[in-house]
Amino acid sequence: MAGSGKSFLADAGCGEQELDANSALMELDKGLRSGKLGEQCEAVVRFPRLFQKYPFPILINSAFLKLADVFRVGNNFLRLCVLKVTQQSEKHLEKILNVDEFVKRIFSVIHSNDPVARAITLRMLGSMASIIPERKNAHHSIRQSLDSHDNVEVEAAIFAAANFSAQSKDFAVGICNKISEMIQGLATPVDLKLKLIPILQHMHHDASLASSSRQLLQQLVTSYPSTKMVIVTLHTFTLLAASSLVDIPKQIQLLLQYLKNDPRKAVKRLAIQDLKLLANKTPHTWNRENIQALCESALQTPYDSLKLGMLSVLSALSGTIAIKQYFSSAPGTAATTVRSFDLVKLAQECCYHNNRGIAAHGVRILTNISASCQEKDLLPLEQDAVFGLEALLVLCSQDDSPGAQATLKITLTCMVKLVKCRPHLSQSVVESLLAQLQSAQDAARILMCHCLAAIAMQLPVLADGMLGDLMDLYKLIGQSTTDKKQELLVSLATVIFVSSQKALSSEIKTVIKQQLENASNGWTAYRIARQASRMGNHDMARELYQSLLTQVASEHFYFWLNSLKEFSHAEQCLAGLQEDNYSSALSCIAEALKSYHKGIASLTAASTPLNPLSFQCGFVKLRIDLLQAFSQLICTCNSLKTSPPPAIATTIAMTSGNDLQRCGRISNQACMKHSMEEFRNLAARYGDLYQSSFDADSATLRNVELQQQSCLLISHAIEALILDPESVSFQEYSSNGTAHVESEYERRMMSVFNHVLEEVESLNRKYAPVSYLASNACLCDAVIALLKVPLSFQRYFFQKLQSTSIKLALSPSPRNPAEPIAVQNNQQLALKVEGVVQHGSKPGLFRKIQSVCLNVSSVLQSKSGQDYKIPIDNMTNEMEQRVEPHNDYFSTQFLLNFVVFGTHNITVESSVIDSNGIVWKTGPKTTIFVKSLEDPYSQQIRLQQQQVQPASQQQQQRTAFSRF
């Protein structure tokens, strides 16, 4: 069977790139019609891959109809395969167009004499419940099969009943009494009752149904006190409450009651599990009494496993609004100190517990309290949290077991969070990390390096004195032979780059390169070079990229590395800029532009159809244009020195009322105005790049935003100093410094922004009108200050963690893309737009699609026939619709008018809107052509009129001759 997979399915597997949807479906159809059972089964199980590759309704409808035929005439094993395919492809079911025909073929098997065939059919109907929720014949068959004497059929009916109850209110109301009778009936076996009870979790369609189900569950939990029955009933109780929402506070009290009073550990574990579910879903419904009761139970229990579970619930609550409700003083009581609360006592008691998991939850609770309740005096609590974290760090860093590493991750995450909200603790936390780094296991060292880098990115706490310890450790790791060595070299190099706030010293570069030559592979060197580019250490990055050029096997990789080398060299040229030396600045920018142009040529050569590097090319082209604009601005300012304004320029400006006359010939040539418009245009282009980067991480988007703000800053400075000093406002730019800074690059850029704004504002206020020499010097200094900050190439430039794309299909669509669709001018074209959202391996990692915005526009390309005077509104179509994808599929229709005869170009462009309401211009853009023709009736009338017109003219001539 494995060998036959490459015979008839070779094209459907490896060669699917060359086949269109119909060819792929025909290949699978051959397998379905094969006489061998193995080939038929293999063809069936390959359908989910086909749906993933061609996720549009036309193919999916045909494919499911073929599968329904196989289900109708095949044996039970084939039916089981079809069932599995249907369950795997559940999100594609709503694309079936002929639902009636599909259900008819499936439903015919329900009348079989074979109970297994009927059971598979019931499971098939249950899997299709989302598209046939109100089919009465399916409802009837399920009710009938619940009374069957065959256990397999009854279990299948229970599965189908649960699925239909979740989708259909009518079915849920109708089946509720039946389920209740079976559960309470003495003839129903206990194991069957345990399978029937979970159906009640779906009885949440209205308040009365949920209330009656709750009463039944309440009776069951008291009438059947056995462990299994209590566990199933309580869990169903919780799921029903979580769906109906109104009963969540009652359910929390019930679970806490069982946790406190029921002696069975299995029931207590179930109560803890359900409490955690409710804590994650609805933390705002927990009141102070609930948290207090949970704390008391945790303090009293002698079992570590139960204490661990209760602490996990409390740690989940401690990071939410529930913690504020707990610490708010109860009415009528005096405010108490934080340390007197039971939650704090419990956390402090658990911080040094011999169970690592309990200790981790204890320090997490203390950290979350310190972060959430910042208005309270928590100095003792902060110290408790730091001491607990340091103790856990020492314990877990010496152990390389998976449990210790998981606890260490929690500890380090708490450290980063604590330092972020309490910066005064950063020094002690960093010192303890560095001290422990020397003796820790390699797996722990990697995690600790990540933590150090995260802290140092937020706060510049790693002083130059700490670099010595890091370099000694780097040398030591280079000589070791552990399996974690390569990963550790990258992590430690990242910390060194972050801690070196200025350029790397030659000694550090020598040590890193020496260790890489002795102990690393090419991939490690590339990752370190990538980190150097992100941190702005371009001289180090250039040398590493240069050394890797000869170690790659593909020319695309060679061009990619060569482009990175050129970009690093260009930024290294800009590092040599000096203040007040404008001619040197021009030569540095020219040298950088030379390298950037070489790099963009290599980058273009590195792109492929599957990986077009569109963001990278767009970012680099904007950087080139920005450098050229800076260079042009400095040249414009320098030209004032060789051609200064006349001595009477100020008098001319006051007489004419045009303040620009103070700048003499420069303003007449409008160079400054042109430069300002160029910077605003660059800012708009950076905004477009931002909007097109839906899959980028937040640091990359912030980087693009900073480049955009630098363009706006220079345009603002030009306007404030030269073009319009009177009307310019500084209010909108004054809040830049208050934003939270996430990286050293952002910190330095914001510092430059604030400094430039202060200089411009002080010049504008002190020396109004500003002299041309002072204004030019201020502009040139601003350009040099911006360029002296080393550019950071962020993660999205190298790595794409989230991948989202939209695939559009238009109907009607021509066979040939260049061939137009014929439409009569008195009719409207119904354009159907279908689309599929395709994701990579990590969908929704940074942001999720809330809705898709479709914009349809038509433009008249060429006109045919007589040139009638038609209103401009009738010559174009401009429409927009927003549609929410369901299971990554969306569909909508547009009605378009084509009154004017001729060929029209229709463009459909899609953009996405995320959960925050931000619009992202992701594309794609699809174009079709429509030819508007005259309808036959109008054409016939027009021809008749044309024939009548010459005859009437001849008759008029005859009457004119007869008069004479």
Order of alpha helices (4+ residues) and beta strands (2+ residues): alpha-alpha-alpha-alpha-alpha-alpha-alpha-alpha-alpha-alpha-alpha-alpha-alpha-alpha-alpha-alpha-alpha-alpha-alpha-alpha-alpha-alpha-alpha-alpha-alpha-alpha-alpha-alpha-alpha-alpha-alpha-alpha-alpha-alpha-alpha-alpha-alpha-alpha-alpha-alpha-beta-beta-beta-beta-beta-beta-beta-beta-beta-alpha
